[in-house]
Structure formats: C-alpha cells, structure tokens
Amino acid sequence: MFIVSDILNWLLSVTNDYIYIGIFIAAFVETVFPPIPIVMLLPFIGYVAFQSKFNLLDIILLGMIGGAGSTMGSLVLYLLALKLGRKTIFKFYKYSKISERNLNLIERWFLQYGYITVLICRLIPILREAVSIFAGIFDMNKKIFFIYTFIGSSLLNIILLLIGYYFNGDFQSFIKTYF
C-alpha cells in the first residue's frame, strides 16, 4: 500500500503543477494500474481548476485530456488481452471465479451489446478496466472500442471534475447535499 500512496502523492503533485499533463498521466496510470483511485483524484483536480479560475470549457478540455489518458491505458489492456488470447486470460480469471460458462455469457453479451457495454462500463469503477480486457479477448473492433472508451472516460472525468469545481473542494458539503 506504501507504493500506491507514493504514486498517488506524486500524481497529485504533478497534477497541481502541470494540470493538463498531470490529468493525462493520472488517467493513464489509473487505467493500467487500477489501485490508483482516479475517482478520488479528479474532484481534487476540479478544485485546483476552480482555484486557477478555469471556466467550463477548460473543465471539458481537462476531462477530454483525462479521457485520452484513460483511452491510451485501455488500449494497452485491450492489446495485451488480444495478444494473450482467450485461453491465457481464462486461466487468470479462473482465480477470480469466472467460469467458462460465464465467460461465454460475457462473450455473447459483447457480441450483441459490445459498444454500449464499453461506454457504460467506462462509467463504473472496477468495470472500467475489465471491459478493456474483455473487448481485447473478444477482438472488438479497435476503432469503435477506442471511440466508445474515449467518450465514456471523458464523460466520467468531466462529471468528477465538475463535482470538485462546483463544490470548491468542500466535499463534506457535497456528501451532505447529495448522500
């Protein structure tokens, strides 16, 4: 856990000093190395953007730059899963209790609803990374995967940035208001 906190502190430092580069790197690292919680980092970046007097278009641009970082990270996972293939990946997933039957169900789902699945899963923690692996296993069209991953990632990033921006870092107020 010590390494994760060191990486997170470094990402916060980079993001605070170089917000555009920092958000790209943070999103990329979080996608390839999921223990880095970008869901917690992005509201902080939104707060930094508020302090720096960014406007709504700047926030959207930040979200899209983060979306590009997430997309590049997802592409790494996609290509790795594509290269390793179904049998190798299945051996890994055996340890996580995913059966061949469930893998077949996931494959059928992907064949029928793959693109929208990618878009929706990019909005859900944990599934954000897993969907890239399944898309690679099932050899989803790369261009379409890339587009839907970028859209879903950018949308989530913009939402999280706006939370930090709107509440000016007062997350206790956000939690009291909405939860």
Contacts in CASP RR format, 6 or more apart in sequence:
PFRMAT RR
TARGET T0000
AUTHOR 0000-0000-0000
METHOD contacts of the structure
MODEL  1
MFIVSDILNWLLSVTNDYIYIGIFIAAFVETVFPPIPIVMLLPFIGYVAF
QSKFNLLDIILLGMIGGAGSTMGSLVLYLLALKLGRKTIFKFYKYSKISE
RNLNLIERWFLQYGYITVLICRLIPILREAVSIFAGIFDMNKKIFFIYTF
IGSSLLNIILLLIGYYFNGDFQSFIKTYF
4 35 0 8 1.000
4 36 0 8 1.000
7 29 0 8 1.000
7 33 0 8 1.000
7 36 0 8 1.000
8 36 0 8 1.000
8 37 0 8 1.000
8 41 0 8 1.000
11 22 0 8 1.000
11 25 0 8 1.000
11 26 0 8 1.000
11 29 0 8 1.000
11 36 0 8 1.000
11 41 0 8 1.000
12 41 0 8 1.000
12 44 0 8 1.000
14 21 0 8 1.000
14 22 0 8 1.000
14 25 0 8 1.000
14 26 0 8 1.000
15 22 0 8 1.000
15 23 0 8 1.000
15 26 0 8 1.000
15 41 0 8 1.000
15 44 0 8 1.000
15 45 0 8 1.000
15 48 0 8 1.000
16 48 0 8 1.000
19 45 0 8 1.000
19 48 0 8 1.000
19 49 0 8 1.000
19 52 0 8 1.000
19 62 0 8 1.000
20 61 0 8 1.000
20 62 0 8 1.000
20 65 0 8 1.000
23 42 0 8 1.000
23 45 0 8 1.000
23 62 0 8 1.000
23 63 0 8 1.000
23 65 0 8 1.000
23 66 0 8 1.000
23 157 0 8 1.000
24 65 0 8 1.000
24 66 0 8 1.000
24 68 0 8 1.000
24 69 0 8 1.000
25 69 0 8 1.000
26 36 0 8 1.000
26 38 0 8 1.000
26 41 0 8 1.000
26 45 0 8 1.000
26 66 0 8 1.000
27 38 0 8 1.000
27 65 0 8 1.000
27 66 0 8 1.000
27 67 0 8 1.000
27 68 0 8 1.000
27 69 0 8 1.000
27 70 0 8 1.000
27 73 0 8 1.000
27 153 0 8 1.000
27 157 0 8 1.000
28 69 0 8 1.000
28 70 0 8 1.000
28 72 0 8 1.000
28 73 0 8 1.000
29 36 0 8 1.000
30 36 0 8 1.000
30 37 0 8 1.000
30 38 0 8 1.000
30 41 0 8 1.000
30 70 0 8 1.000
31 69 0 8 1.000
31 70 0 8 1.000
31 72 0 8 1.000
31 73 0 8 1.000
31 74 0 8 1.000
31 76 0 8 1.000
31 77 0 8 1.000
31 128 0 8 1.000
31 129 0 8 1.000
31 132 0 8 1.000
32 73 0 8 1.000
32 76 0 8 1.000
32 77 0 8 1.000
34 126 0 8 1.000
34 128 0 8 1.000
34 129 0 8 1.000
38 70 0 8 1.000
38 157 0 8 1.000
38 160 0 8 1.000
39 125 0 8 1.000
39 160 0 8 1.000
42 157 0 8 1.000
42 160 0 8 1.000
42 161 0 8 1.000
42 163 0 8 1.000
42 164 0 8 1.000
43 160 0 8 1.000
43 161 0 8 1.000
43 163 0 8 1.000
43 164 0 8 1.000
43 167 0 8 1.000
43 169 0 8 1.000
43 171 0 8 1.000
44 164 0 8 1.000
44 169 0 8 1.000
45 62 0 8 1.000
45 161 0 8 1.000
45 164 0 8 1.000
46 54 0 8 1.000
46 59 0 8 1.000
46 62 0 8 1.000
46 160 0 8 1.000
46 161 0 8 1.000
46 162 0 8 1.000
46 163 0 8 1.000
46 164 0 8 1.000
46 165 0 8 1.000
46 169 0 8 1.000
47 164 0 8 1.000
47 165 0 8 1.000
47 167 0 8 1.000
47 168 0 8 1.000
47 169 0 8 1.000
49 58 0 8 1.000
49 59 0 8 1.000
49 62 0 8 1.000
49 161 0 8 1.000
49 165 0 8 1.000
50 164 0 8 1.000
50 165 0 8 1.000
50 168 0 8 1.000
50 169 0 8 1.000
54 62 0 8 1.000
54 165 0 8 1.000
59 158 0 8 1.000
59 161 0 8 1.000
59 162 0 8 1.000
59 165 0 8 1.000
60 158 0 8 1.000
62 157 0 8 1.000
62 158 0 8 1.000
62 161 0 8 1.000
63 154 0 8 1.000
63 157 0 8 1.000
63 158 0 8 1.000
63 161 0 8 1.000
64 150 0 8 1.000
64 154 0 8 1.000
64 157 0 8 1.000
64 158 0 8 1.000
66 153 0 8 1.000
66 154 0 8 1.000
66 157 0 8 1.000
67 150 0 8 1.000
67 152 0 8 1.000
67 153 0 8 1.000
67 154 0 8 1.000
67 157 0 8 1.000
68 150 0 8 1.000
68 154 0 8 1.000
69 153 0 8 1.000
70 122 0 8 1.000
70 128 0 8 1.000
70 149 0 8 1.000
70 150 0 8 1.000
70 153 0 8 1.000
70 157 0 8 1.000
71 146 0 8 1.000
71 149 0 8 1.000
71 150 0 8 1.000
71 153 0 8 1.000
73 132 0 8 1.000
74 122 0 8 1.000
74 129 0 8 1.000
74 131 0 8 1.000
74 132 0 8 1.000
74 145 0 8 1.000
74 149 0 8 1.000
74 153 0 8 1.000
75 132 0 8 1.000
75 146 0 8 1.000
75 149 0 8 1.000
77 129 0 8 1.000
77 132 0 8 1.000
77 133 0 8 1.000
77 136 0 8 1.000
78 132 0 8 1.000
78 133 0 8 1.000
78 135 0 8 1.000
78 136 0 8 1.000
78 140 0 8 1.000
78 142 0 8 1.000
78 145 0 8 1.000
79 136 0 8 1.000
80 133 0 8 1.000
81 89 0 8 1.000
81 132 0 8 1.000
81 133 0 8 1.000
81 134 0 8 1.000
81 135 0 8 1.000
81 136 0 8 1.000
81 137 0 8 1.000
82 136 0 8 1.000
82 137 0 8 1.000
82 139 0 8 1.000
85 137 0 8 1.000
86 103 0 8 1.000
86 137 0 8 1.000
89 133 0 8 1.000
89 137 0 8 1.000
90 98 0 8 1.000
90 100 0 8 1.000
90 103 0 8 1.000
93 103 0 8 1.000
98 106 0 8 1.000
106 134 0 8 1.000
107 137 0 8 1.000
107 138 0 8 1.000
109 117 0 8 1.000
110 117 0 8 1.000
110 134 0 8 1.000
110 135 0 8 1.000
110 138 0 8 1.000
110 140 0 8 1.000
111 138 0 8 1.000
114 135 0 8 1.000
114 140 0 8 1.000
115 140 0 8 1.000
115 144 0 8 1.000
115 145 0 8 1.000
115 148 0 8 1.000
116 148 0 8 1.000
117 131 0 8 1.000
118 131 0 8 1.000
118 135 0 8 1.000
118 140 0 8 1.000
118 145 0 8 1.000
118 148 0 8 1.000
118 149 0 8 1.000
118 152 0 8 1.000
119 148 0 8 1.000
119 151 0 8 1.000
119 152 0 8 1.000
121 127 0 8 1.000
121 128 0 8 1.000
121 130 0 8 1.000
121 131 0 8 1.000
122 128 0 8 1.000
122 131 0 8 1.000
122 148 0 8 1.000
122 149 0 8 1.000
122 151 0 8 1.000
122 152 0 8 1.000
122 153 0 8 1.000
122 155 0 8 1.000
122 156 0 8 1.000
123 152 0 8 1.000
123 155 0 8 1.000
123 156 0 8 1.000
128 153 0 8 1.000
128 156 0 8 1.000
132 145 0 8 1.000
132 149 0 8 1.000
135 145 0 8 1.000
136 145 0 8 1.000
163 174 0 8 1.000
164 171 0 8 1.000
164 174 0 8 1.000
167 173 0 8 1.000
167 174 0 8 1.000
END
